[in-house]
Amino acid sequence: MATPQPETHTFDADEASGFPNSLLPVLIYRQVLDASESDPAAGFEALFARHQWPPQWRYGLYDFDHFHSTAHEALGVFRGRAHIRLGGPNGREHDIAAGDVLVLPAGVGHACLEASDDFTMVGAYPPGQSWEVERGEPGQLDAARRRVAAVASPDDDPVGGALLSLWRGHH
């Protein structure tokens, strides 16, 4: 199956709430996998692993704005749907559904505003990158920006798409 072209969204730093966001665009790939397959979670895990983004968990999305300053993140929605916010408390809202993949550059805020009861994702990260949950502290923004700037570019797109060309020159 041909990899779809992603939607791209960029978010400036939110100084007031301490979210560094990123110069790199968030990528939203729609309907990468057919979520009606027997085990779409395993399908996402195999896809991410094949592209050097080892999967680490199956879960939903936290209902508070947060970001990861030490890792890029790939999220494969394998069940349900959600209304999310990207870019921190003053960011923009999006709808995602089973079959979609989000690729979040380090530093970009994200939160679940509402979701179906069965909403679940696979989370994956490039090798050697470990994530932590940060909620945004205006006084810590410069330190968070430095950590984000130090995160290495991944070797591949988690779904084999256009990440490398879309992120090149921004890092």
N, C-alpha and C positions, 0 to 999 in steps of 0.2 A: 504494500500500500504506500502510495506517495505521501511524504510528510507534508502536511499543510503549511502554508506560510503563516507565521504567527502575527497576532496583533501586537503592536509595540506601544508601550506607555512609559513616559519618563516623569520623574517626580523630583522637584527641587528640594533641597534641605528645608525642613520645617524648624526654623530656629526657635520659635516660641515653645514648641513642645519637645525639642531635643531629638528629632528624628533626622539622621543624616541623609537618608534616601541615597540616590546614586545617580551618577552621570550615565550609567549603563541602563538601557531600557529593560523594563519588565517584559517578558514574552508570554503571551497567552495563546497556546495552540488549542484550537477547538476540535473536538471529536477525533483525537489521535487514535483511540481504541474504541471498538464497539463494546460498550459497557453491558450489553445483553449477553456477552459470552459467558461461559460457565464460571470462569474465575478471572474477572478483569483485574483484580488486585495482583495476581501472579503475572498477568500479562504486562502490567506496568513495571513490576519488579524486574522481569526479564529484560524488558526494553531499556530501562534505566541502567541495569547492570551491564548490558551489552555496550552501552555508550559511556562506560566508566563513571557512572554516578551510582555508587552502591546504595541500594535502598536500606533505610534504617528503621522505619516504623510504619504502622497503619493506625490512623487516628483521624480526628476531625481537625478543625482550625480553632485556635483559642479565640474567645469572644472579646479579647482586649487588644488594643493596638500594641504591637511589639515588632521587633526586628532582630536580625542576627548580624553582628558586626564582624564575625570571624568565619563566615561561610556563605556561599551561594546555596540556594535551595530550589529543588524541583519538587512540585506537588502534583501528583496524578490523582484526579478525582475518579474513584472507581464505583461509587454508589451515591445516589442522591443529588441534591443541588444546594447551592448556597448563594446568599447575597453578601458580598464581602466589600471591605474598604482597603484600598492600597494607598500607600504614601503617608500613613500616620493619621492622627485625629482630624486633620484638615485635608485629607486626601480625597480620592474619587472612588465612587462605588461601581462595582461590577457584579454581574451574575456569572456563576460558573456551574457546570453540571457534569454528571458522569460522562467520562470520555475525554474531558479537558485536562490539559497540563499547564501549570503556571511555572515559569522559571523566574525566581526572584533574586536579583543581584544582592549581595551583602549590603545591609543598611536600609533596605526598603521596608517601610512599615506595612503590616498587614493585620487584618482582624476579620472575624466572622460576625456579621451583624444579625443574620438569621439564616437558618438552615433547615432542611428537611430532617426528620428524625433519623434517617438512615445515612446521612451525609458522612462519607469516609474517604480518606485519601491515603496514598502511599507517599512518604517523604524520603527524599534522596539528596545526597551531597557529594561533591567531588572528593576523591580520595585525599586523606590527610586534613580535611577541613572538619572541625568540630564546632557545633553550634551551641549557643546559649541564648536564653530569652532575655531581651532588654526591653524596657518599657519607655525609654526616652526620658532623659534628664537634661534640661537645657544646660546645666553647668558641666555636663560630661560630653557635650556635643563635639568639641574639638578632639577629645580622646577617641570617641567613637569614629569620627571621620578618619583619624589616623589608622585605626584598626581596619576599617573598610578598605582604605587605599592599599593596605598591605595584603589583602586577600588575593591569592593567585588566580589568574584566569583559568577556567577549566580547559581540559584537552579536547573536549567534544561537547556537543549539544546533547542533553539527556534523551531526546527523541530522534537524534540524527538530523536535526533541522539546521536553521541558519544562524544559530547563536554566535558562532565564531566570527562570521562576517559582520553581524549586527553589533557585536561588542568590540570588534577591533577598532583601535584608534580612540576609544573612549577611556581606556584603562590607564 
